[in-house]
Amino acid sequence: MKKKFLLISTILIISILLVLPLFACEKEVEPEVKIIPYKFVDGSTVFIEMGEYPQTIAEDVTVADIKTNGTYDESTGYYTYNENKYKIITASPDAGISEPTFSNGESVVAGTEYAFKVETIIWKIINKQLKEDDYLLYANKILDSTHYQEEENYGASTTQVVNYYLYDENHQLQIEKEVYANNYEYSTLRNTLTSFYNIAFSEDNKTAIKKITVDNTSEKASPVHGEDYFPRHQNDTEDYVFALSKFEATYSRYGFTEEDKARRFREVTDYAIARGVFYIQNSSGLKSGWIWTRTSGTYSNMVYYLNTLGEIKDRKIINEDALGIVPAVRVEPLK
């Protein structure tokens, strides 16, 4: 009897030992791969890498090679060639620049096709010292250009009050609704930034970018009394990417002090030069360009912008010039 009991016990123990690894295999779960949507630059706690966009003129490769041997992606407008991405455009540099050049010293010839390498975008955290719940990122370069509003979209009123309004879908002036031509909500600038968001960021990047309520009220754009804005009230917008307001672009706690205007201007990329951004080149070779803000100016056809010296000025949007785009986003901090 004892021998029989010992035999049964032995069989049970062996069976359990054989079955346990099977349960362990079933319960074993592959470790979750955490995708980091952005990273700090070389150990920096201020500069971040996130997204990609055409920036530098392509060298050691021709437009013909890229078009002939590359793969074209209609969703982004990029060619992939030799494991690099390129954007090909026809250059239209600003006519006010006497001899525009790229970063390699090559002259920019209007009407000529050029290829630009798609590269990682560098952003600066401008609210770092405020210890807010998220990071406010401001691109470290002028990445593209646009008109604030396309000229065919607006016109002057025929009333005694000379203001500029947007047209409706029937090409009638929106006077009754008072949708002014410098309204950021309906601007070409805002539409361009939305397109930028869809092209520049991967789906992983987008998980970190917050959709925020953007304050477009002009009277909040600057704390200085006596300044005139028209109109003072505009609707807030819900955006992932936005242009800085006049207030944000001059806020000392973001590092944009009045004494150090150079902190406000941004260097222009080769791609943005070809796209028509006006720039000047200083003695050290840095090329700084004009940048849009989203804040309405003193009249219904005017908006504030940053000039090449980092000064805030207002200018008419009825102008052939396309100004630079420096996008801003808010992201969740890395834990």
KANORRA-V16352 format. One line per field, one symbol per residue. ss: DSSP state (H for helix, E for strand, L for the rest). phi: phi as a letter, one per 40 degrees, with the letter a starting at -180 (. if undefined). Layout:
# KANORRA-V16352
ss: ???
phi: ???
This chain:
# KANORRA-V16352
ss: LHHHHHHHHHHHHHHHHHHHHHHHHHHLLLLLLLLLLLEELLLLLLEEEEEEEEEEELLLLLHHHHHHHLEEELLLLEEEELLEEEEEEELLLLLLLLLLELLLLLELLLLLEEEEEEEEEEEEELLHHHLLLEEEEEELEELEEELLLLHHHEEELLLLLLLEEEELLLLLELLLLLLELLLHHHLHHHHHHHHHHHHHLLHHHHLLELLEEELLLHHHLLLLLLLLLLLLLLLLEEELLELLLHHHHLLHHHLLLLLLHHHLLLEELHHHHHLLLLEEELLLLLEEELEEEEEELLLLLEEEEELLLLLEEEEELLLLLLEEELLEEEEELLL
phi: .ccccccccccccccccccdccccccccbccccccccaaccfgcbbbbcagaacbbdcbgabdcccccbcbcbccbgbbbafgbbbbbbccbccccccbcbcccgcccbdgccbbbccbccbbbccbdccfccbccbbdcaccaaaccacdccaacccccccbbbcccccgbcccccfccccccdbccdccccccddcccbcccdccccccbcccbcccccacccgcbbaccbbccbbbcbacccccccbccccgccccbcccccbcccdccccchccabbcccgcbbbcbcbbccccbcbbacabcccgccbbacccaccbccbbcbabbcccc
